[in-house]
Amino acid sequence: MAVTPEEVADAMYQMVEEYQGRKKFKAGDLTKAMIEKFGEDCDKKLCKAAIRTLMDSGRCVYTYFGGSFIEIPPEEGTDR
């Protein structure tokens, strides 16, 4: 059964949330992890769609610190 971009996005979000504050993920890191997790049902195109879903929904944001990373946005009123 084919994997949907929403399923991949949920798995990416869980991974980013689990390591929040300890590790920052680049888009390529998440793509490799999802291809490893879902196998043949997942490819780079599907992962790109999943990342776009995360960004468009506001669940994750791009940050830049010597490279582009995908993180959960900070809550209002907190310093990070």
N, C-alpha and C positions, 0 to 999 in steps of 0.2 A: 504494500500500500504506500502511495506517495506521501511524503511529508509536506505539510503546508508551511508557508512563510511564517504564519502565526505560531505554529508549534516550535519552529526553530527560534523565533524571536523570544518565546517564553523560556526556552532552554538557555539562550544567551543571557537573558535578564537574570535568571537564577544564578548563573555562573558569575556574572559581574557583581551581583548582590552578595554572594557568598564570600568573595575576596575583597569587598569594598574596604578601602583603607589599608590594605596589605599588598595589593597587586593591581597594576593598571593594565588593561588589555587594549591592544591595537586591534583594528578590524581583522587583520590577517590572523592574529592569534585566535580570535573567536571563530573565524571561518575554519581554520584547521581543526579546532576542537569539535565543531559541529559535524564536519565531514567524518571525523573519527567516531563520533557518537552515533550518527545516523547511517553511516556507511554509504552504499551506492545510491540511496534515495536522496542524498543531499549533495549539492554542488555549489560552486562559487556564486553562480547566478542566484540561486535560492537564498544563500547566505546574505548576499547584497540586498535582496528584497526584504529579508528579515531585519537587517540593520536599519533600512529605511523605515520599516514599520516601527521600530523602537524609537527612532528620532522623531518621526511625525507624530507619534502618540505622546511624546514628552517623557517617556519612561527612562530614557537615557539621553545623554548629551555628549557631544565631542568636546574634549578639553585639549589644550595644547601646552606641553611643557617639554620642549626639545623633540617633540613628535606628537602625532594625533592619537588620542586615547579615547575610549568609550567608557563613560562612567555614569553612575546614577546622579542626577542633579542634586546639589545641596539643598537642604530645606531652607525656607525663608528665615532670616534672622540668625543663622548659625555661621560661624567662621570656620573655614576649612583650610 
